[in-house]
């Protein structure tokens, strides 16, 4: 799947990534099975690009992100990262010391800015900590100058340096988190639901800040989210996960306009529209998400899929490139004519619409 | 399913048929070691029951890495020490009833199992096996289904003659020596009756008892009379006498719409009397009477079920018996 596109090199390539968690039961915690949280996932991200990773809760998107950061050790697979030096390394195979230095190039933005900032540290210490720990920037004045610069970069005033997290709003806190992530001049930022804890009015500000920073600093984002409107706003391409597997990857507009996988189409259906005249015509998903501890045979989505046929319950579909740069894992993708959200220029209101009668 | 490998501390009489083969026959369970202070008897038990390892030292069995869980089948006076030793070794414990000499020892055992091991708590189960026998589950089913309406009171009458081996003061059985058993035959037998009532009617809140030794054959009490009230408001009365001419084993649970009468130790049919008449339920006992409860212990250890008899539930029964025996000087009540 991986190739250089738009003349930009691939900065991250995930190949056949698996992360299985053992199921331990009883007092002796003996393993009785495995949760296949990430099950043979492959994708790539070009430098300067934003790849959205979407799916329902528990589909494995956060686990994938944590494996890339090596916050979790993958069960198998490769995570190839193109370092600033031009060297390509397999993150999955690095030891702790090697990861320590690589982490200056890969940073993470967490979901909850209320939980990810130490309430006992002021902003200078919070944002300056990676400079001290990773870059050994022991000179406090030097560190303060860099933190001041970072605060200005994310739209915060330098006089906030001595304040503590409780003094900030949710949006401001997430700006602090972003400033901390930028402290080491990373090239890849993994943002795990970075705006889902924020008020809707603040979400757009943070998203626009991320876009602005991407343009200024040539950042690459892996943007993990469940909100399709948010993902649409920021992503160049989108990967859709279901029960640990990627079922579709495509350039954003095409995915929203012409989804190839029934699950993707159903996800779009789930996005609420703030217009009482708009009526959905698509069939809603029925049944529960399959258990990653005991997934169904064949295509994991087949028990909930209205288009499922015999083969769907027997053989797992391959992820194939059905259209240029548009990959899908569905036995019937070539024959289904799924409806997306209409005109790609109106994607800010996802979901098929009909005027209410 | 994971196989739980058991070791028995004290492979005496109770383990011959009631429990030992149950440990071998329960699903996911095996008996891999036995211990008795008399090594010849331990070896003999191991040979007869096809157990691969025997010991004459409890610590050696408890610390055997091939042993996952410990069954303490000694008299009550050593339950506490062996339970604490097993807990400190990080091994779950299944201990014979009554749980200990008194309630204070029960609390110490529970504390040890909750805190003694650095890896965390170890489970503690007690062999009140009637909680898992079909015969008694039928009674629970009748009560839970409202067959006798709201339960009003319980009446226990339990009489037995003096046994022949209790007539020789120089060779008294340990079951009538309070220092070893925690009391007399009342403690040994009423424990089952009271524990089952705890299971089906909930904890007893208030207890008054009168205990004495009327026949004078041994140091322990031989008669106990008690009135008690459950947390639910159900009232109870019981008389246990171990120097009568004949035997009576009858518990009656009386409700607003009927009554259930049953024997705790023999297999006489359970009777249900309501306005529709009297029905009988003849339900016997399995050969290895502890096997159903052992199965629940094994399932709980494997994380696929729960055991209805734990240290916490068994300690309540010890507390009730302590209260019933407070008037008897031979009883050392811990708290």
Contacts between the chains, C-beta under 8 A, distances in Angstrom:
chain1	res1	chain2	res2	distance
A	24	B	303	7.9
A	25	B	2	7.8
A	25	B	302	6.1
A	25	B	303	3.3
A	25	B	304	6.7
A	26	B	2	6.8
A	26	B	300	7.4
A	26	B	301	5.2
A	26	B	302	4.2
A	26	B	303	3.2
A	26	B	304	7.2
A	27	B	92	5.7
A	27	B	122	7.3
A	27	B	123	5.7
A	27	B	300	7.8
A	27	B	301	4.8
A	27	B	303	7.5
A	28	B	2	6.1
A	28	B	4	7.8
A	28	B	68	6.7
A	28	B	301	6.7
A	28	B	302	7.7
A	30	B	2	4.5
A	30	B	302	7.7
A	32	B	2	7.8
A	32	B	303	7.7
